[in-house]
């Protein structure tokens, strides 16, 4: 599997690294900086490397006998992600929506108060503005299905976005892929099924939707 091969290659290369001697960016020579840039591009920017890191995040949410990581739910977030992606795939969703479905909750334990915004920004270079908006708002839209248990209007948070052009897309995602993917008996596809999609997804030009330029700083790449 892709992530296992990469894990072995990272482990074998790590023991051969010779540490640079520079101690601050301001004092690097041109040669030192060009070497740093080359190594960073090879080991970080590579499509397989980025996909591997997201797979690691997803796998870190997989429970085991010692720590089921259920936290009151019938399935862990690893299963939830695979279920959500499987439903999207079977529904004929675009590849970017399928990948977004797979990784949509991977930031939840790192940023529990804004995990939608967190993962949206992590995937921002590769997803369209519509799917970026979906990811950054899906957690608010999910509240539609449980706010009544707290005596609140289900539409309290989702309803404020009804005139937004990506409202319907996000409603559809949550209703058909996300909120119903906590079924311990649902037969989802294995992670290996999605690996070719993941590889294609991260091989896209970053910020392809903005001519390859990060709109936040008008520069890309940074190295």
C-alpha positions as CSV (number, residue, x, y, z in Angstrom):
1,X,0.0,0.0,0.0
2,X,1.1,3.5,-0.8
3,X,1.4,4.8,2.8
4,X,3.4,1.7,3.9
5,X,5.9,2.0,1.1
6,X,6.4,5.7,1.9
7,X,6.8,4.9,5.6
8,X,9.6,2.5,4.9
9,X,11.4,4.9,2.5
10,X,11.2,7.7,5.1
11,X,12.6,5.5,7.8
12,X,15.5,4.2,5.7
13,X,16.5,7.7,4.5
14,X,16.2,9.3,7.9
15,X,19.3,7.4,9.3
16,X,21.5,8.8,6.4
17,X,20.8,12.5,7.0
18,X,23.8,14.8,7.8
19,X,22.6,17.8,9.7
20,X,23.4,21.3,8.2
21,X,25.5,23.7,10.3
22,X,23.5,26.9,9.8
23,X,21.4,28.2,12.7
24,X,19.2,30.9,11.2
25,X,17.6,31.7,7.9
26,X,19.3,35.1,7.8
27,X,22.8,33.6,7.8
28,X,22.3,30.9,5.2
29,X,24.5,30.9,2.1
30,X,22.9,30.6,-1.3
31,X,24.2,27.1,-1.6
32,X,22.8,26.1,1.8
33,X,19.4,27.6,1.0
34,X,19.3,25.9,-2.5
35,X,20.1,22.6,-0.9
36,X,17.4,23.2,1.8
37,X,14.8,24.1,-0.9
38,X,15.7,21.0,-3.0
39,X,15.3,18.7,0.0
40,X,12.1,20.3,1.1
41,X,10.6,20.0,-2.4
42,X,11.6,16.4,-2.7
43,X,10.3,15.3,0.7
44,X,7.4,17.6,1.5
45,X,6.0,19.0,-1.8
46,X,5.8,15.6,-3.4
47,X,2.2,14.5,-4.1
48,X,2.8,11.1,-2.5
49,X,4.3,12.7,0.6
50,X,1.3,15.0,1.2
51,X,-1.2,12.2,0.5
52,X,0.8,10.0,3.0
53,X,0.5,12.6,5.7
54,X,-3.3,12.8,5.3
55,X,-3.5,9.1,5.4
56,X,-1.5,9.1,8.6
57,X,-3.9,11.6,10.1
58,X,-6.9,9.4,9.1
59,X,-5.2,6.3,10.5
60,X,-4.5,8.1,13.7
61,X,-8.2,8.2,14.3
62,X,-8.6,4.5,14.1
63,X,-9.5,2.9,17.4
64,X,-8.1,-0.3,18.9
65,X,-8.7,-2.5,21.9
66,X,-6.9,-0.2,24.2
67,X,-8.4,3.0,22.9
68,X,-11.5,2.5,20.7
69,X,-11.7,6.2,20.1
70,X,-15.5,6.0,19.9
71,X,-16.2,8.9,22.3
72,X,-19.9,8.0,22.5
73,X,-20.3,7.2,18.7
74,X,-20.9,3.8,17.1
75,X,-17.8,4.1,14.9
76,X,-14.5,5.9,15.1
77,X,-13.5,8.7,12.8
78,X,-11.4,6.4,10.7
79,X,-14.5,4.3,9.9
80,X,-16.6,7.5,9.6
81,X,-14.3,8.9,7.0
82,X,-14.3,5.7,4.9
83,X,-18.1,5.5,5.1
84,X,-18.5,9.1,4.0
85,X,-16.1,8.6,1.1
86,X,-17.7,5.4,0.1
87,X,-21.2,7.0,0.0
88,X,-19.8,9.8,-2.1
89,X,-18.0,7.5,-4.4
90,X,-21.1,5.3,-4.9
91,X,-23.2,8.4,-5.5
92,X,-21.0,9.4,-8.4
93,X,-19.5,12.5,-6.7
94,X,-16.5,14.1,-8.3
95,X,-13.0,12.9,-7.2
96,X,-12.4,16.1,-5.2
97,X,-15.6,15.6,-3.2
98,X,-14.7,11.9,-2.6
99,X,-11.3,12.9,-1.3
100,X,-12.8,15.7,0.7
101,X,-15.3,13.2,2.2
102,X,-12.5,10.9,3.2
103,X,-10.5,13.6,5.0
104,X,-13.2,15.9,6.1
105,X,-12.8,15.2,9.8
106,X,-9.1,14.5,10.0
107,X,-8.5,17.8,11.8
108,X,-11.2,17.1,14.4
109,X,-8.9,16.0,17.3
110,X,-6.4,18.7,16.5
111,X,-8.9,21.6,16.2
112,X,-12.2,20.4,17.8
113,X,-13.6,23.9,17.9
114,X,-13.0,24.7,14.2
115,X,-12.1,21.4,12.5
116,X,-14.0,22.3,9.3
117,X,-12.0,25.5,8.8
118,X,-8.8,23.7,9.7
119,X,-9.1,20.9,7.2
120,X,-10.4,23.3,4.5
121,X,-7.3,25.3,4.8
122,X,-5.1,22.2,4.7
123,X,-6.7,21.1,1.5
124,X,-7.2,24.6,0.1
125,X,-4.5,24.4,-2.6
126,X,-6.2,21.3,-4.2
127,X,-9.9,21.8,-3.9
128,X,-12.2,24.2,-5.8
129,X,-13.6,27.2,-4.0
130,X,-16.9,25.4,-3.7
131,X,-15.5,22.4,-2.0
132,X,-13.3,24.6,0.2
133,X,-16.5,26.4,1.4
134,X,-18.2,23.0,1.9
135,X,-15.4,21.8,4.1
136,X,-15.1,24.9,6.1
137,X,-18.8,25.0,6.9
138,X,-19.7,21.3,7.1
139,X,-19.4,21.2,10.9
140,X,-21.9,24.0,11.3
141,X,-24.3,22.3,8.8
142,X,-24.1,19.1,10.7
143,X,-25.7,20.8,13.8
144,X,-29.0,20.7,11.8
145,X,-29.3,17.1,12.8
146,X,-29.0,17.4,16.6
147,X,-29.6,21.0,17.8
148,X,-33.2,20.1,18.7
149,X,-31.8,17.9,21.5
150,X,-30.6,21.1,23.2
151,X,-33.9,22.8,22.7
152,X,-32.7,24.9,19.8
153,X,-33.9,25.5,16.3
154,X,-32.2,22.9,14.0
155,X,-31.7,25.6,11.4
156,X,-30.1,28.0,13.8
157,X,-26.6,27.9,12.2
158,X,-27.2,26.3,8.8
159,X,-30.1,28.7,8.1
160,X,-27.9,31.8,8.0
161,X,-26.2,30.6,4.8
162,X,-29.4,29.8,2.8
163,X,-28.6,32.5,0.2
164,X,-25.0,31.4,-0.3
165,X,-24.2,29.8,-3.7
166,X,-22.6,26.7,-2.1
167,X,-25.4,26.1,0.5
168,X,-27.1,23.4,-1.5
169,X,-23.9,21.5,-2.2
170,X,-23.0,21.5,1.5
171,X,-26.6,20.5,2.6
172,X,-26.4,17.6,0.1
173,X,-23.0,16.5,1.4
174,X,-24.0,16.5,5.0
175,X,-27.4,14.8,4.4
176,X,-26.3,12.1,2.0
177,X,-22.7,11.4,3.0
178,X,-21.8,12.7,6.4
179,X,-24.6,12.6,9.0
180,X,-25.6,9.1,8.1
181,X,-22.1,7.6,8.2
182,X,-22.0,6.4,11.8
183,X,-23.4,2.9,10.9
184,X,-21.3,0.1,12.5
185,X,-22.9,-2.3,10.0
186,X,-22.2,-0.3,6.9
187,X,-19.8,-2.0,4.5
188,X,-17.4,0.7,3.3
189,X,-14.6,0.4,0.8
190,X,-11.1,-0.2,2.3
191,X,-8.6,2.7,2.3
192,X,-6.7,1.0,-0.5
193,X,-9.7,1.6,-2.8
194,X,-9.2,5.4,-2.5
195,X,-5.4,5.5,-2.8
196,X,-5.4,6.0,-6.6
197,X,-7.8,9.0,-6.1
198,X,-5.6,10.4,-3.4
199,X,-2.5,10.1,-5.6
200,X,-4.2,11.9,-8.5
201,X,-5.7,14.5,-6.2
202,X,-2.4,15.6,-4.8
203,X,-0.6,15.6,-8.2
204,X,-2.7,18.6,-9.2
205,X,-1.0,22.0,-9.5
206,X,-1.5,23.7,-6.1
207,X,-3.9,26.5,-6.4
208,X,-4.9,25.4,-9.8
209,X,-8.1,27.4,-9.4
210,X,-6.0,30.6,-9.1
211,X,-3.4,30.1,-11.8
212,X,-1.1,28.4,-9.3
213,X,-0.8,31.4,-7.0
214,X,-1.8,31.4,-3.3
215,X,-4.2,34.3,-3.0
216,X,-3.3,35.0,0.6
217,X,0.2,36.1,-0.2
218,X,0.3,36.2,-4.0
219,X,3.2,33.8,-4.1
220,X,3.7,30.1,-4.7
221,X,5.7,28.1,-4.0
222,X,7.4,29.5,-1.0
223,X,10.6,27.5,-1.4
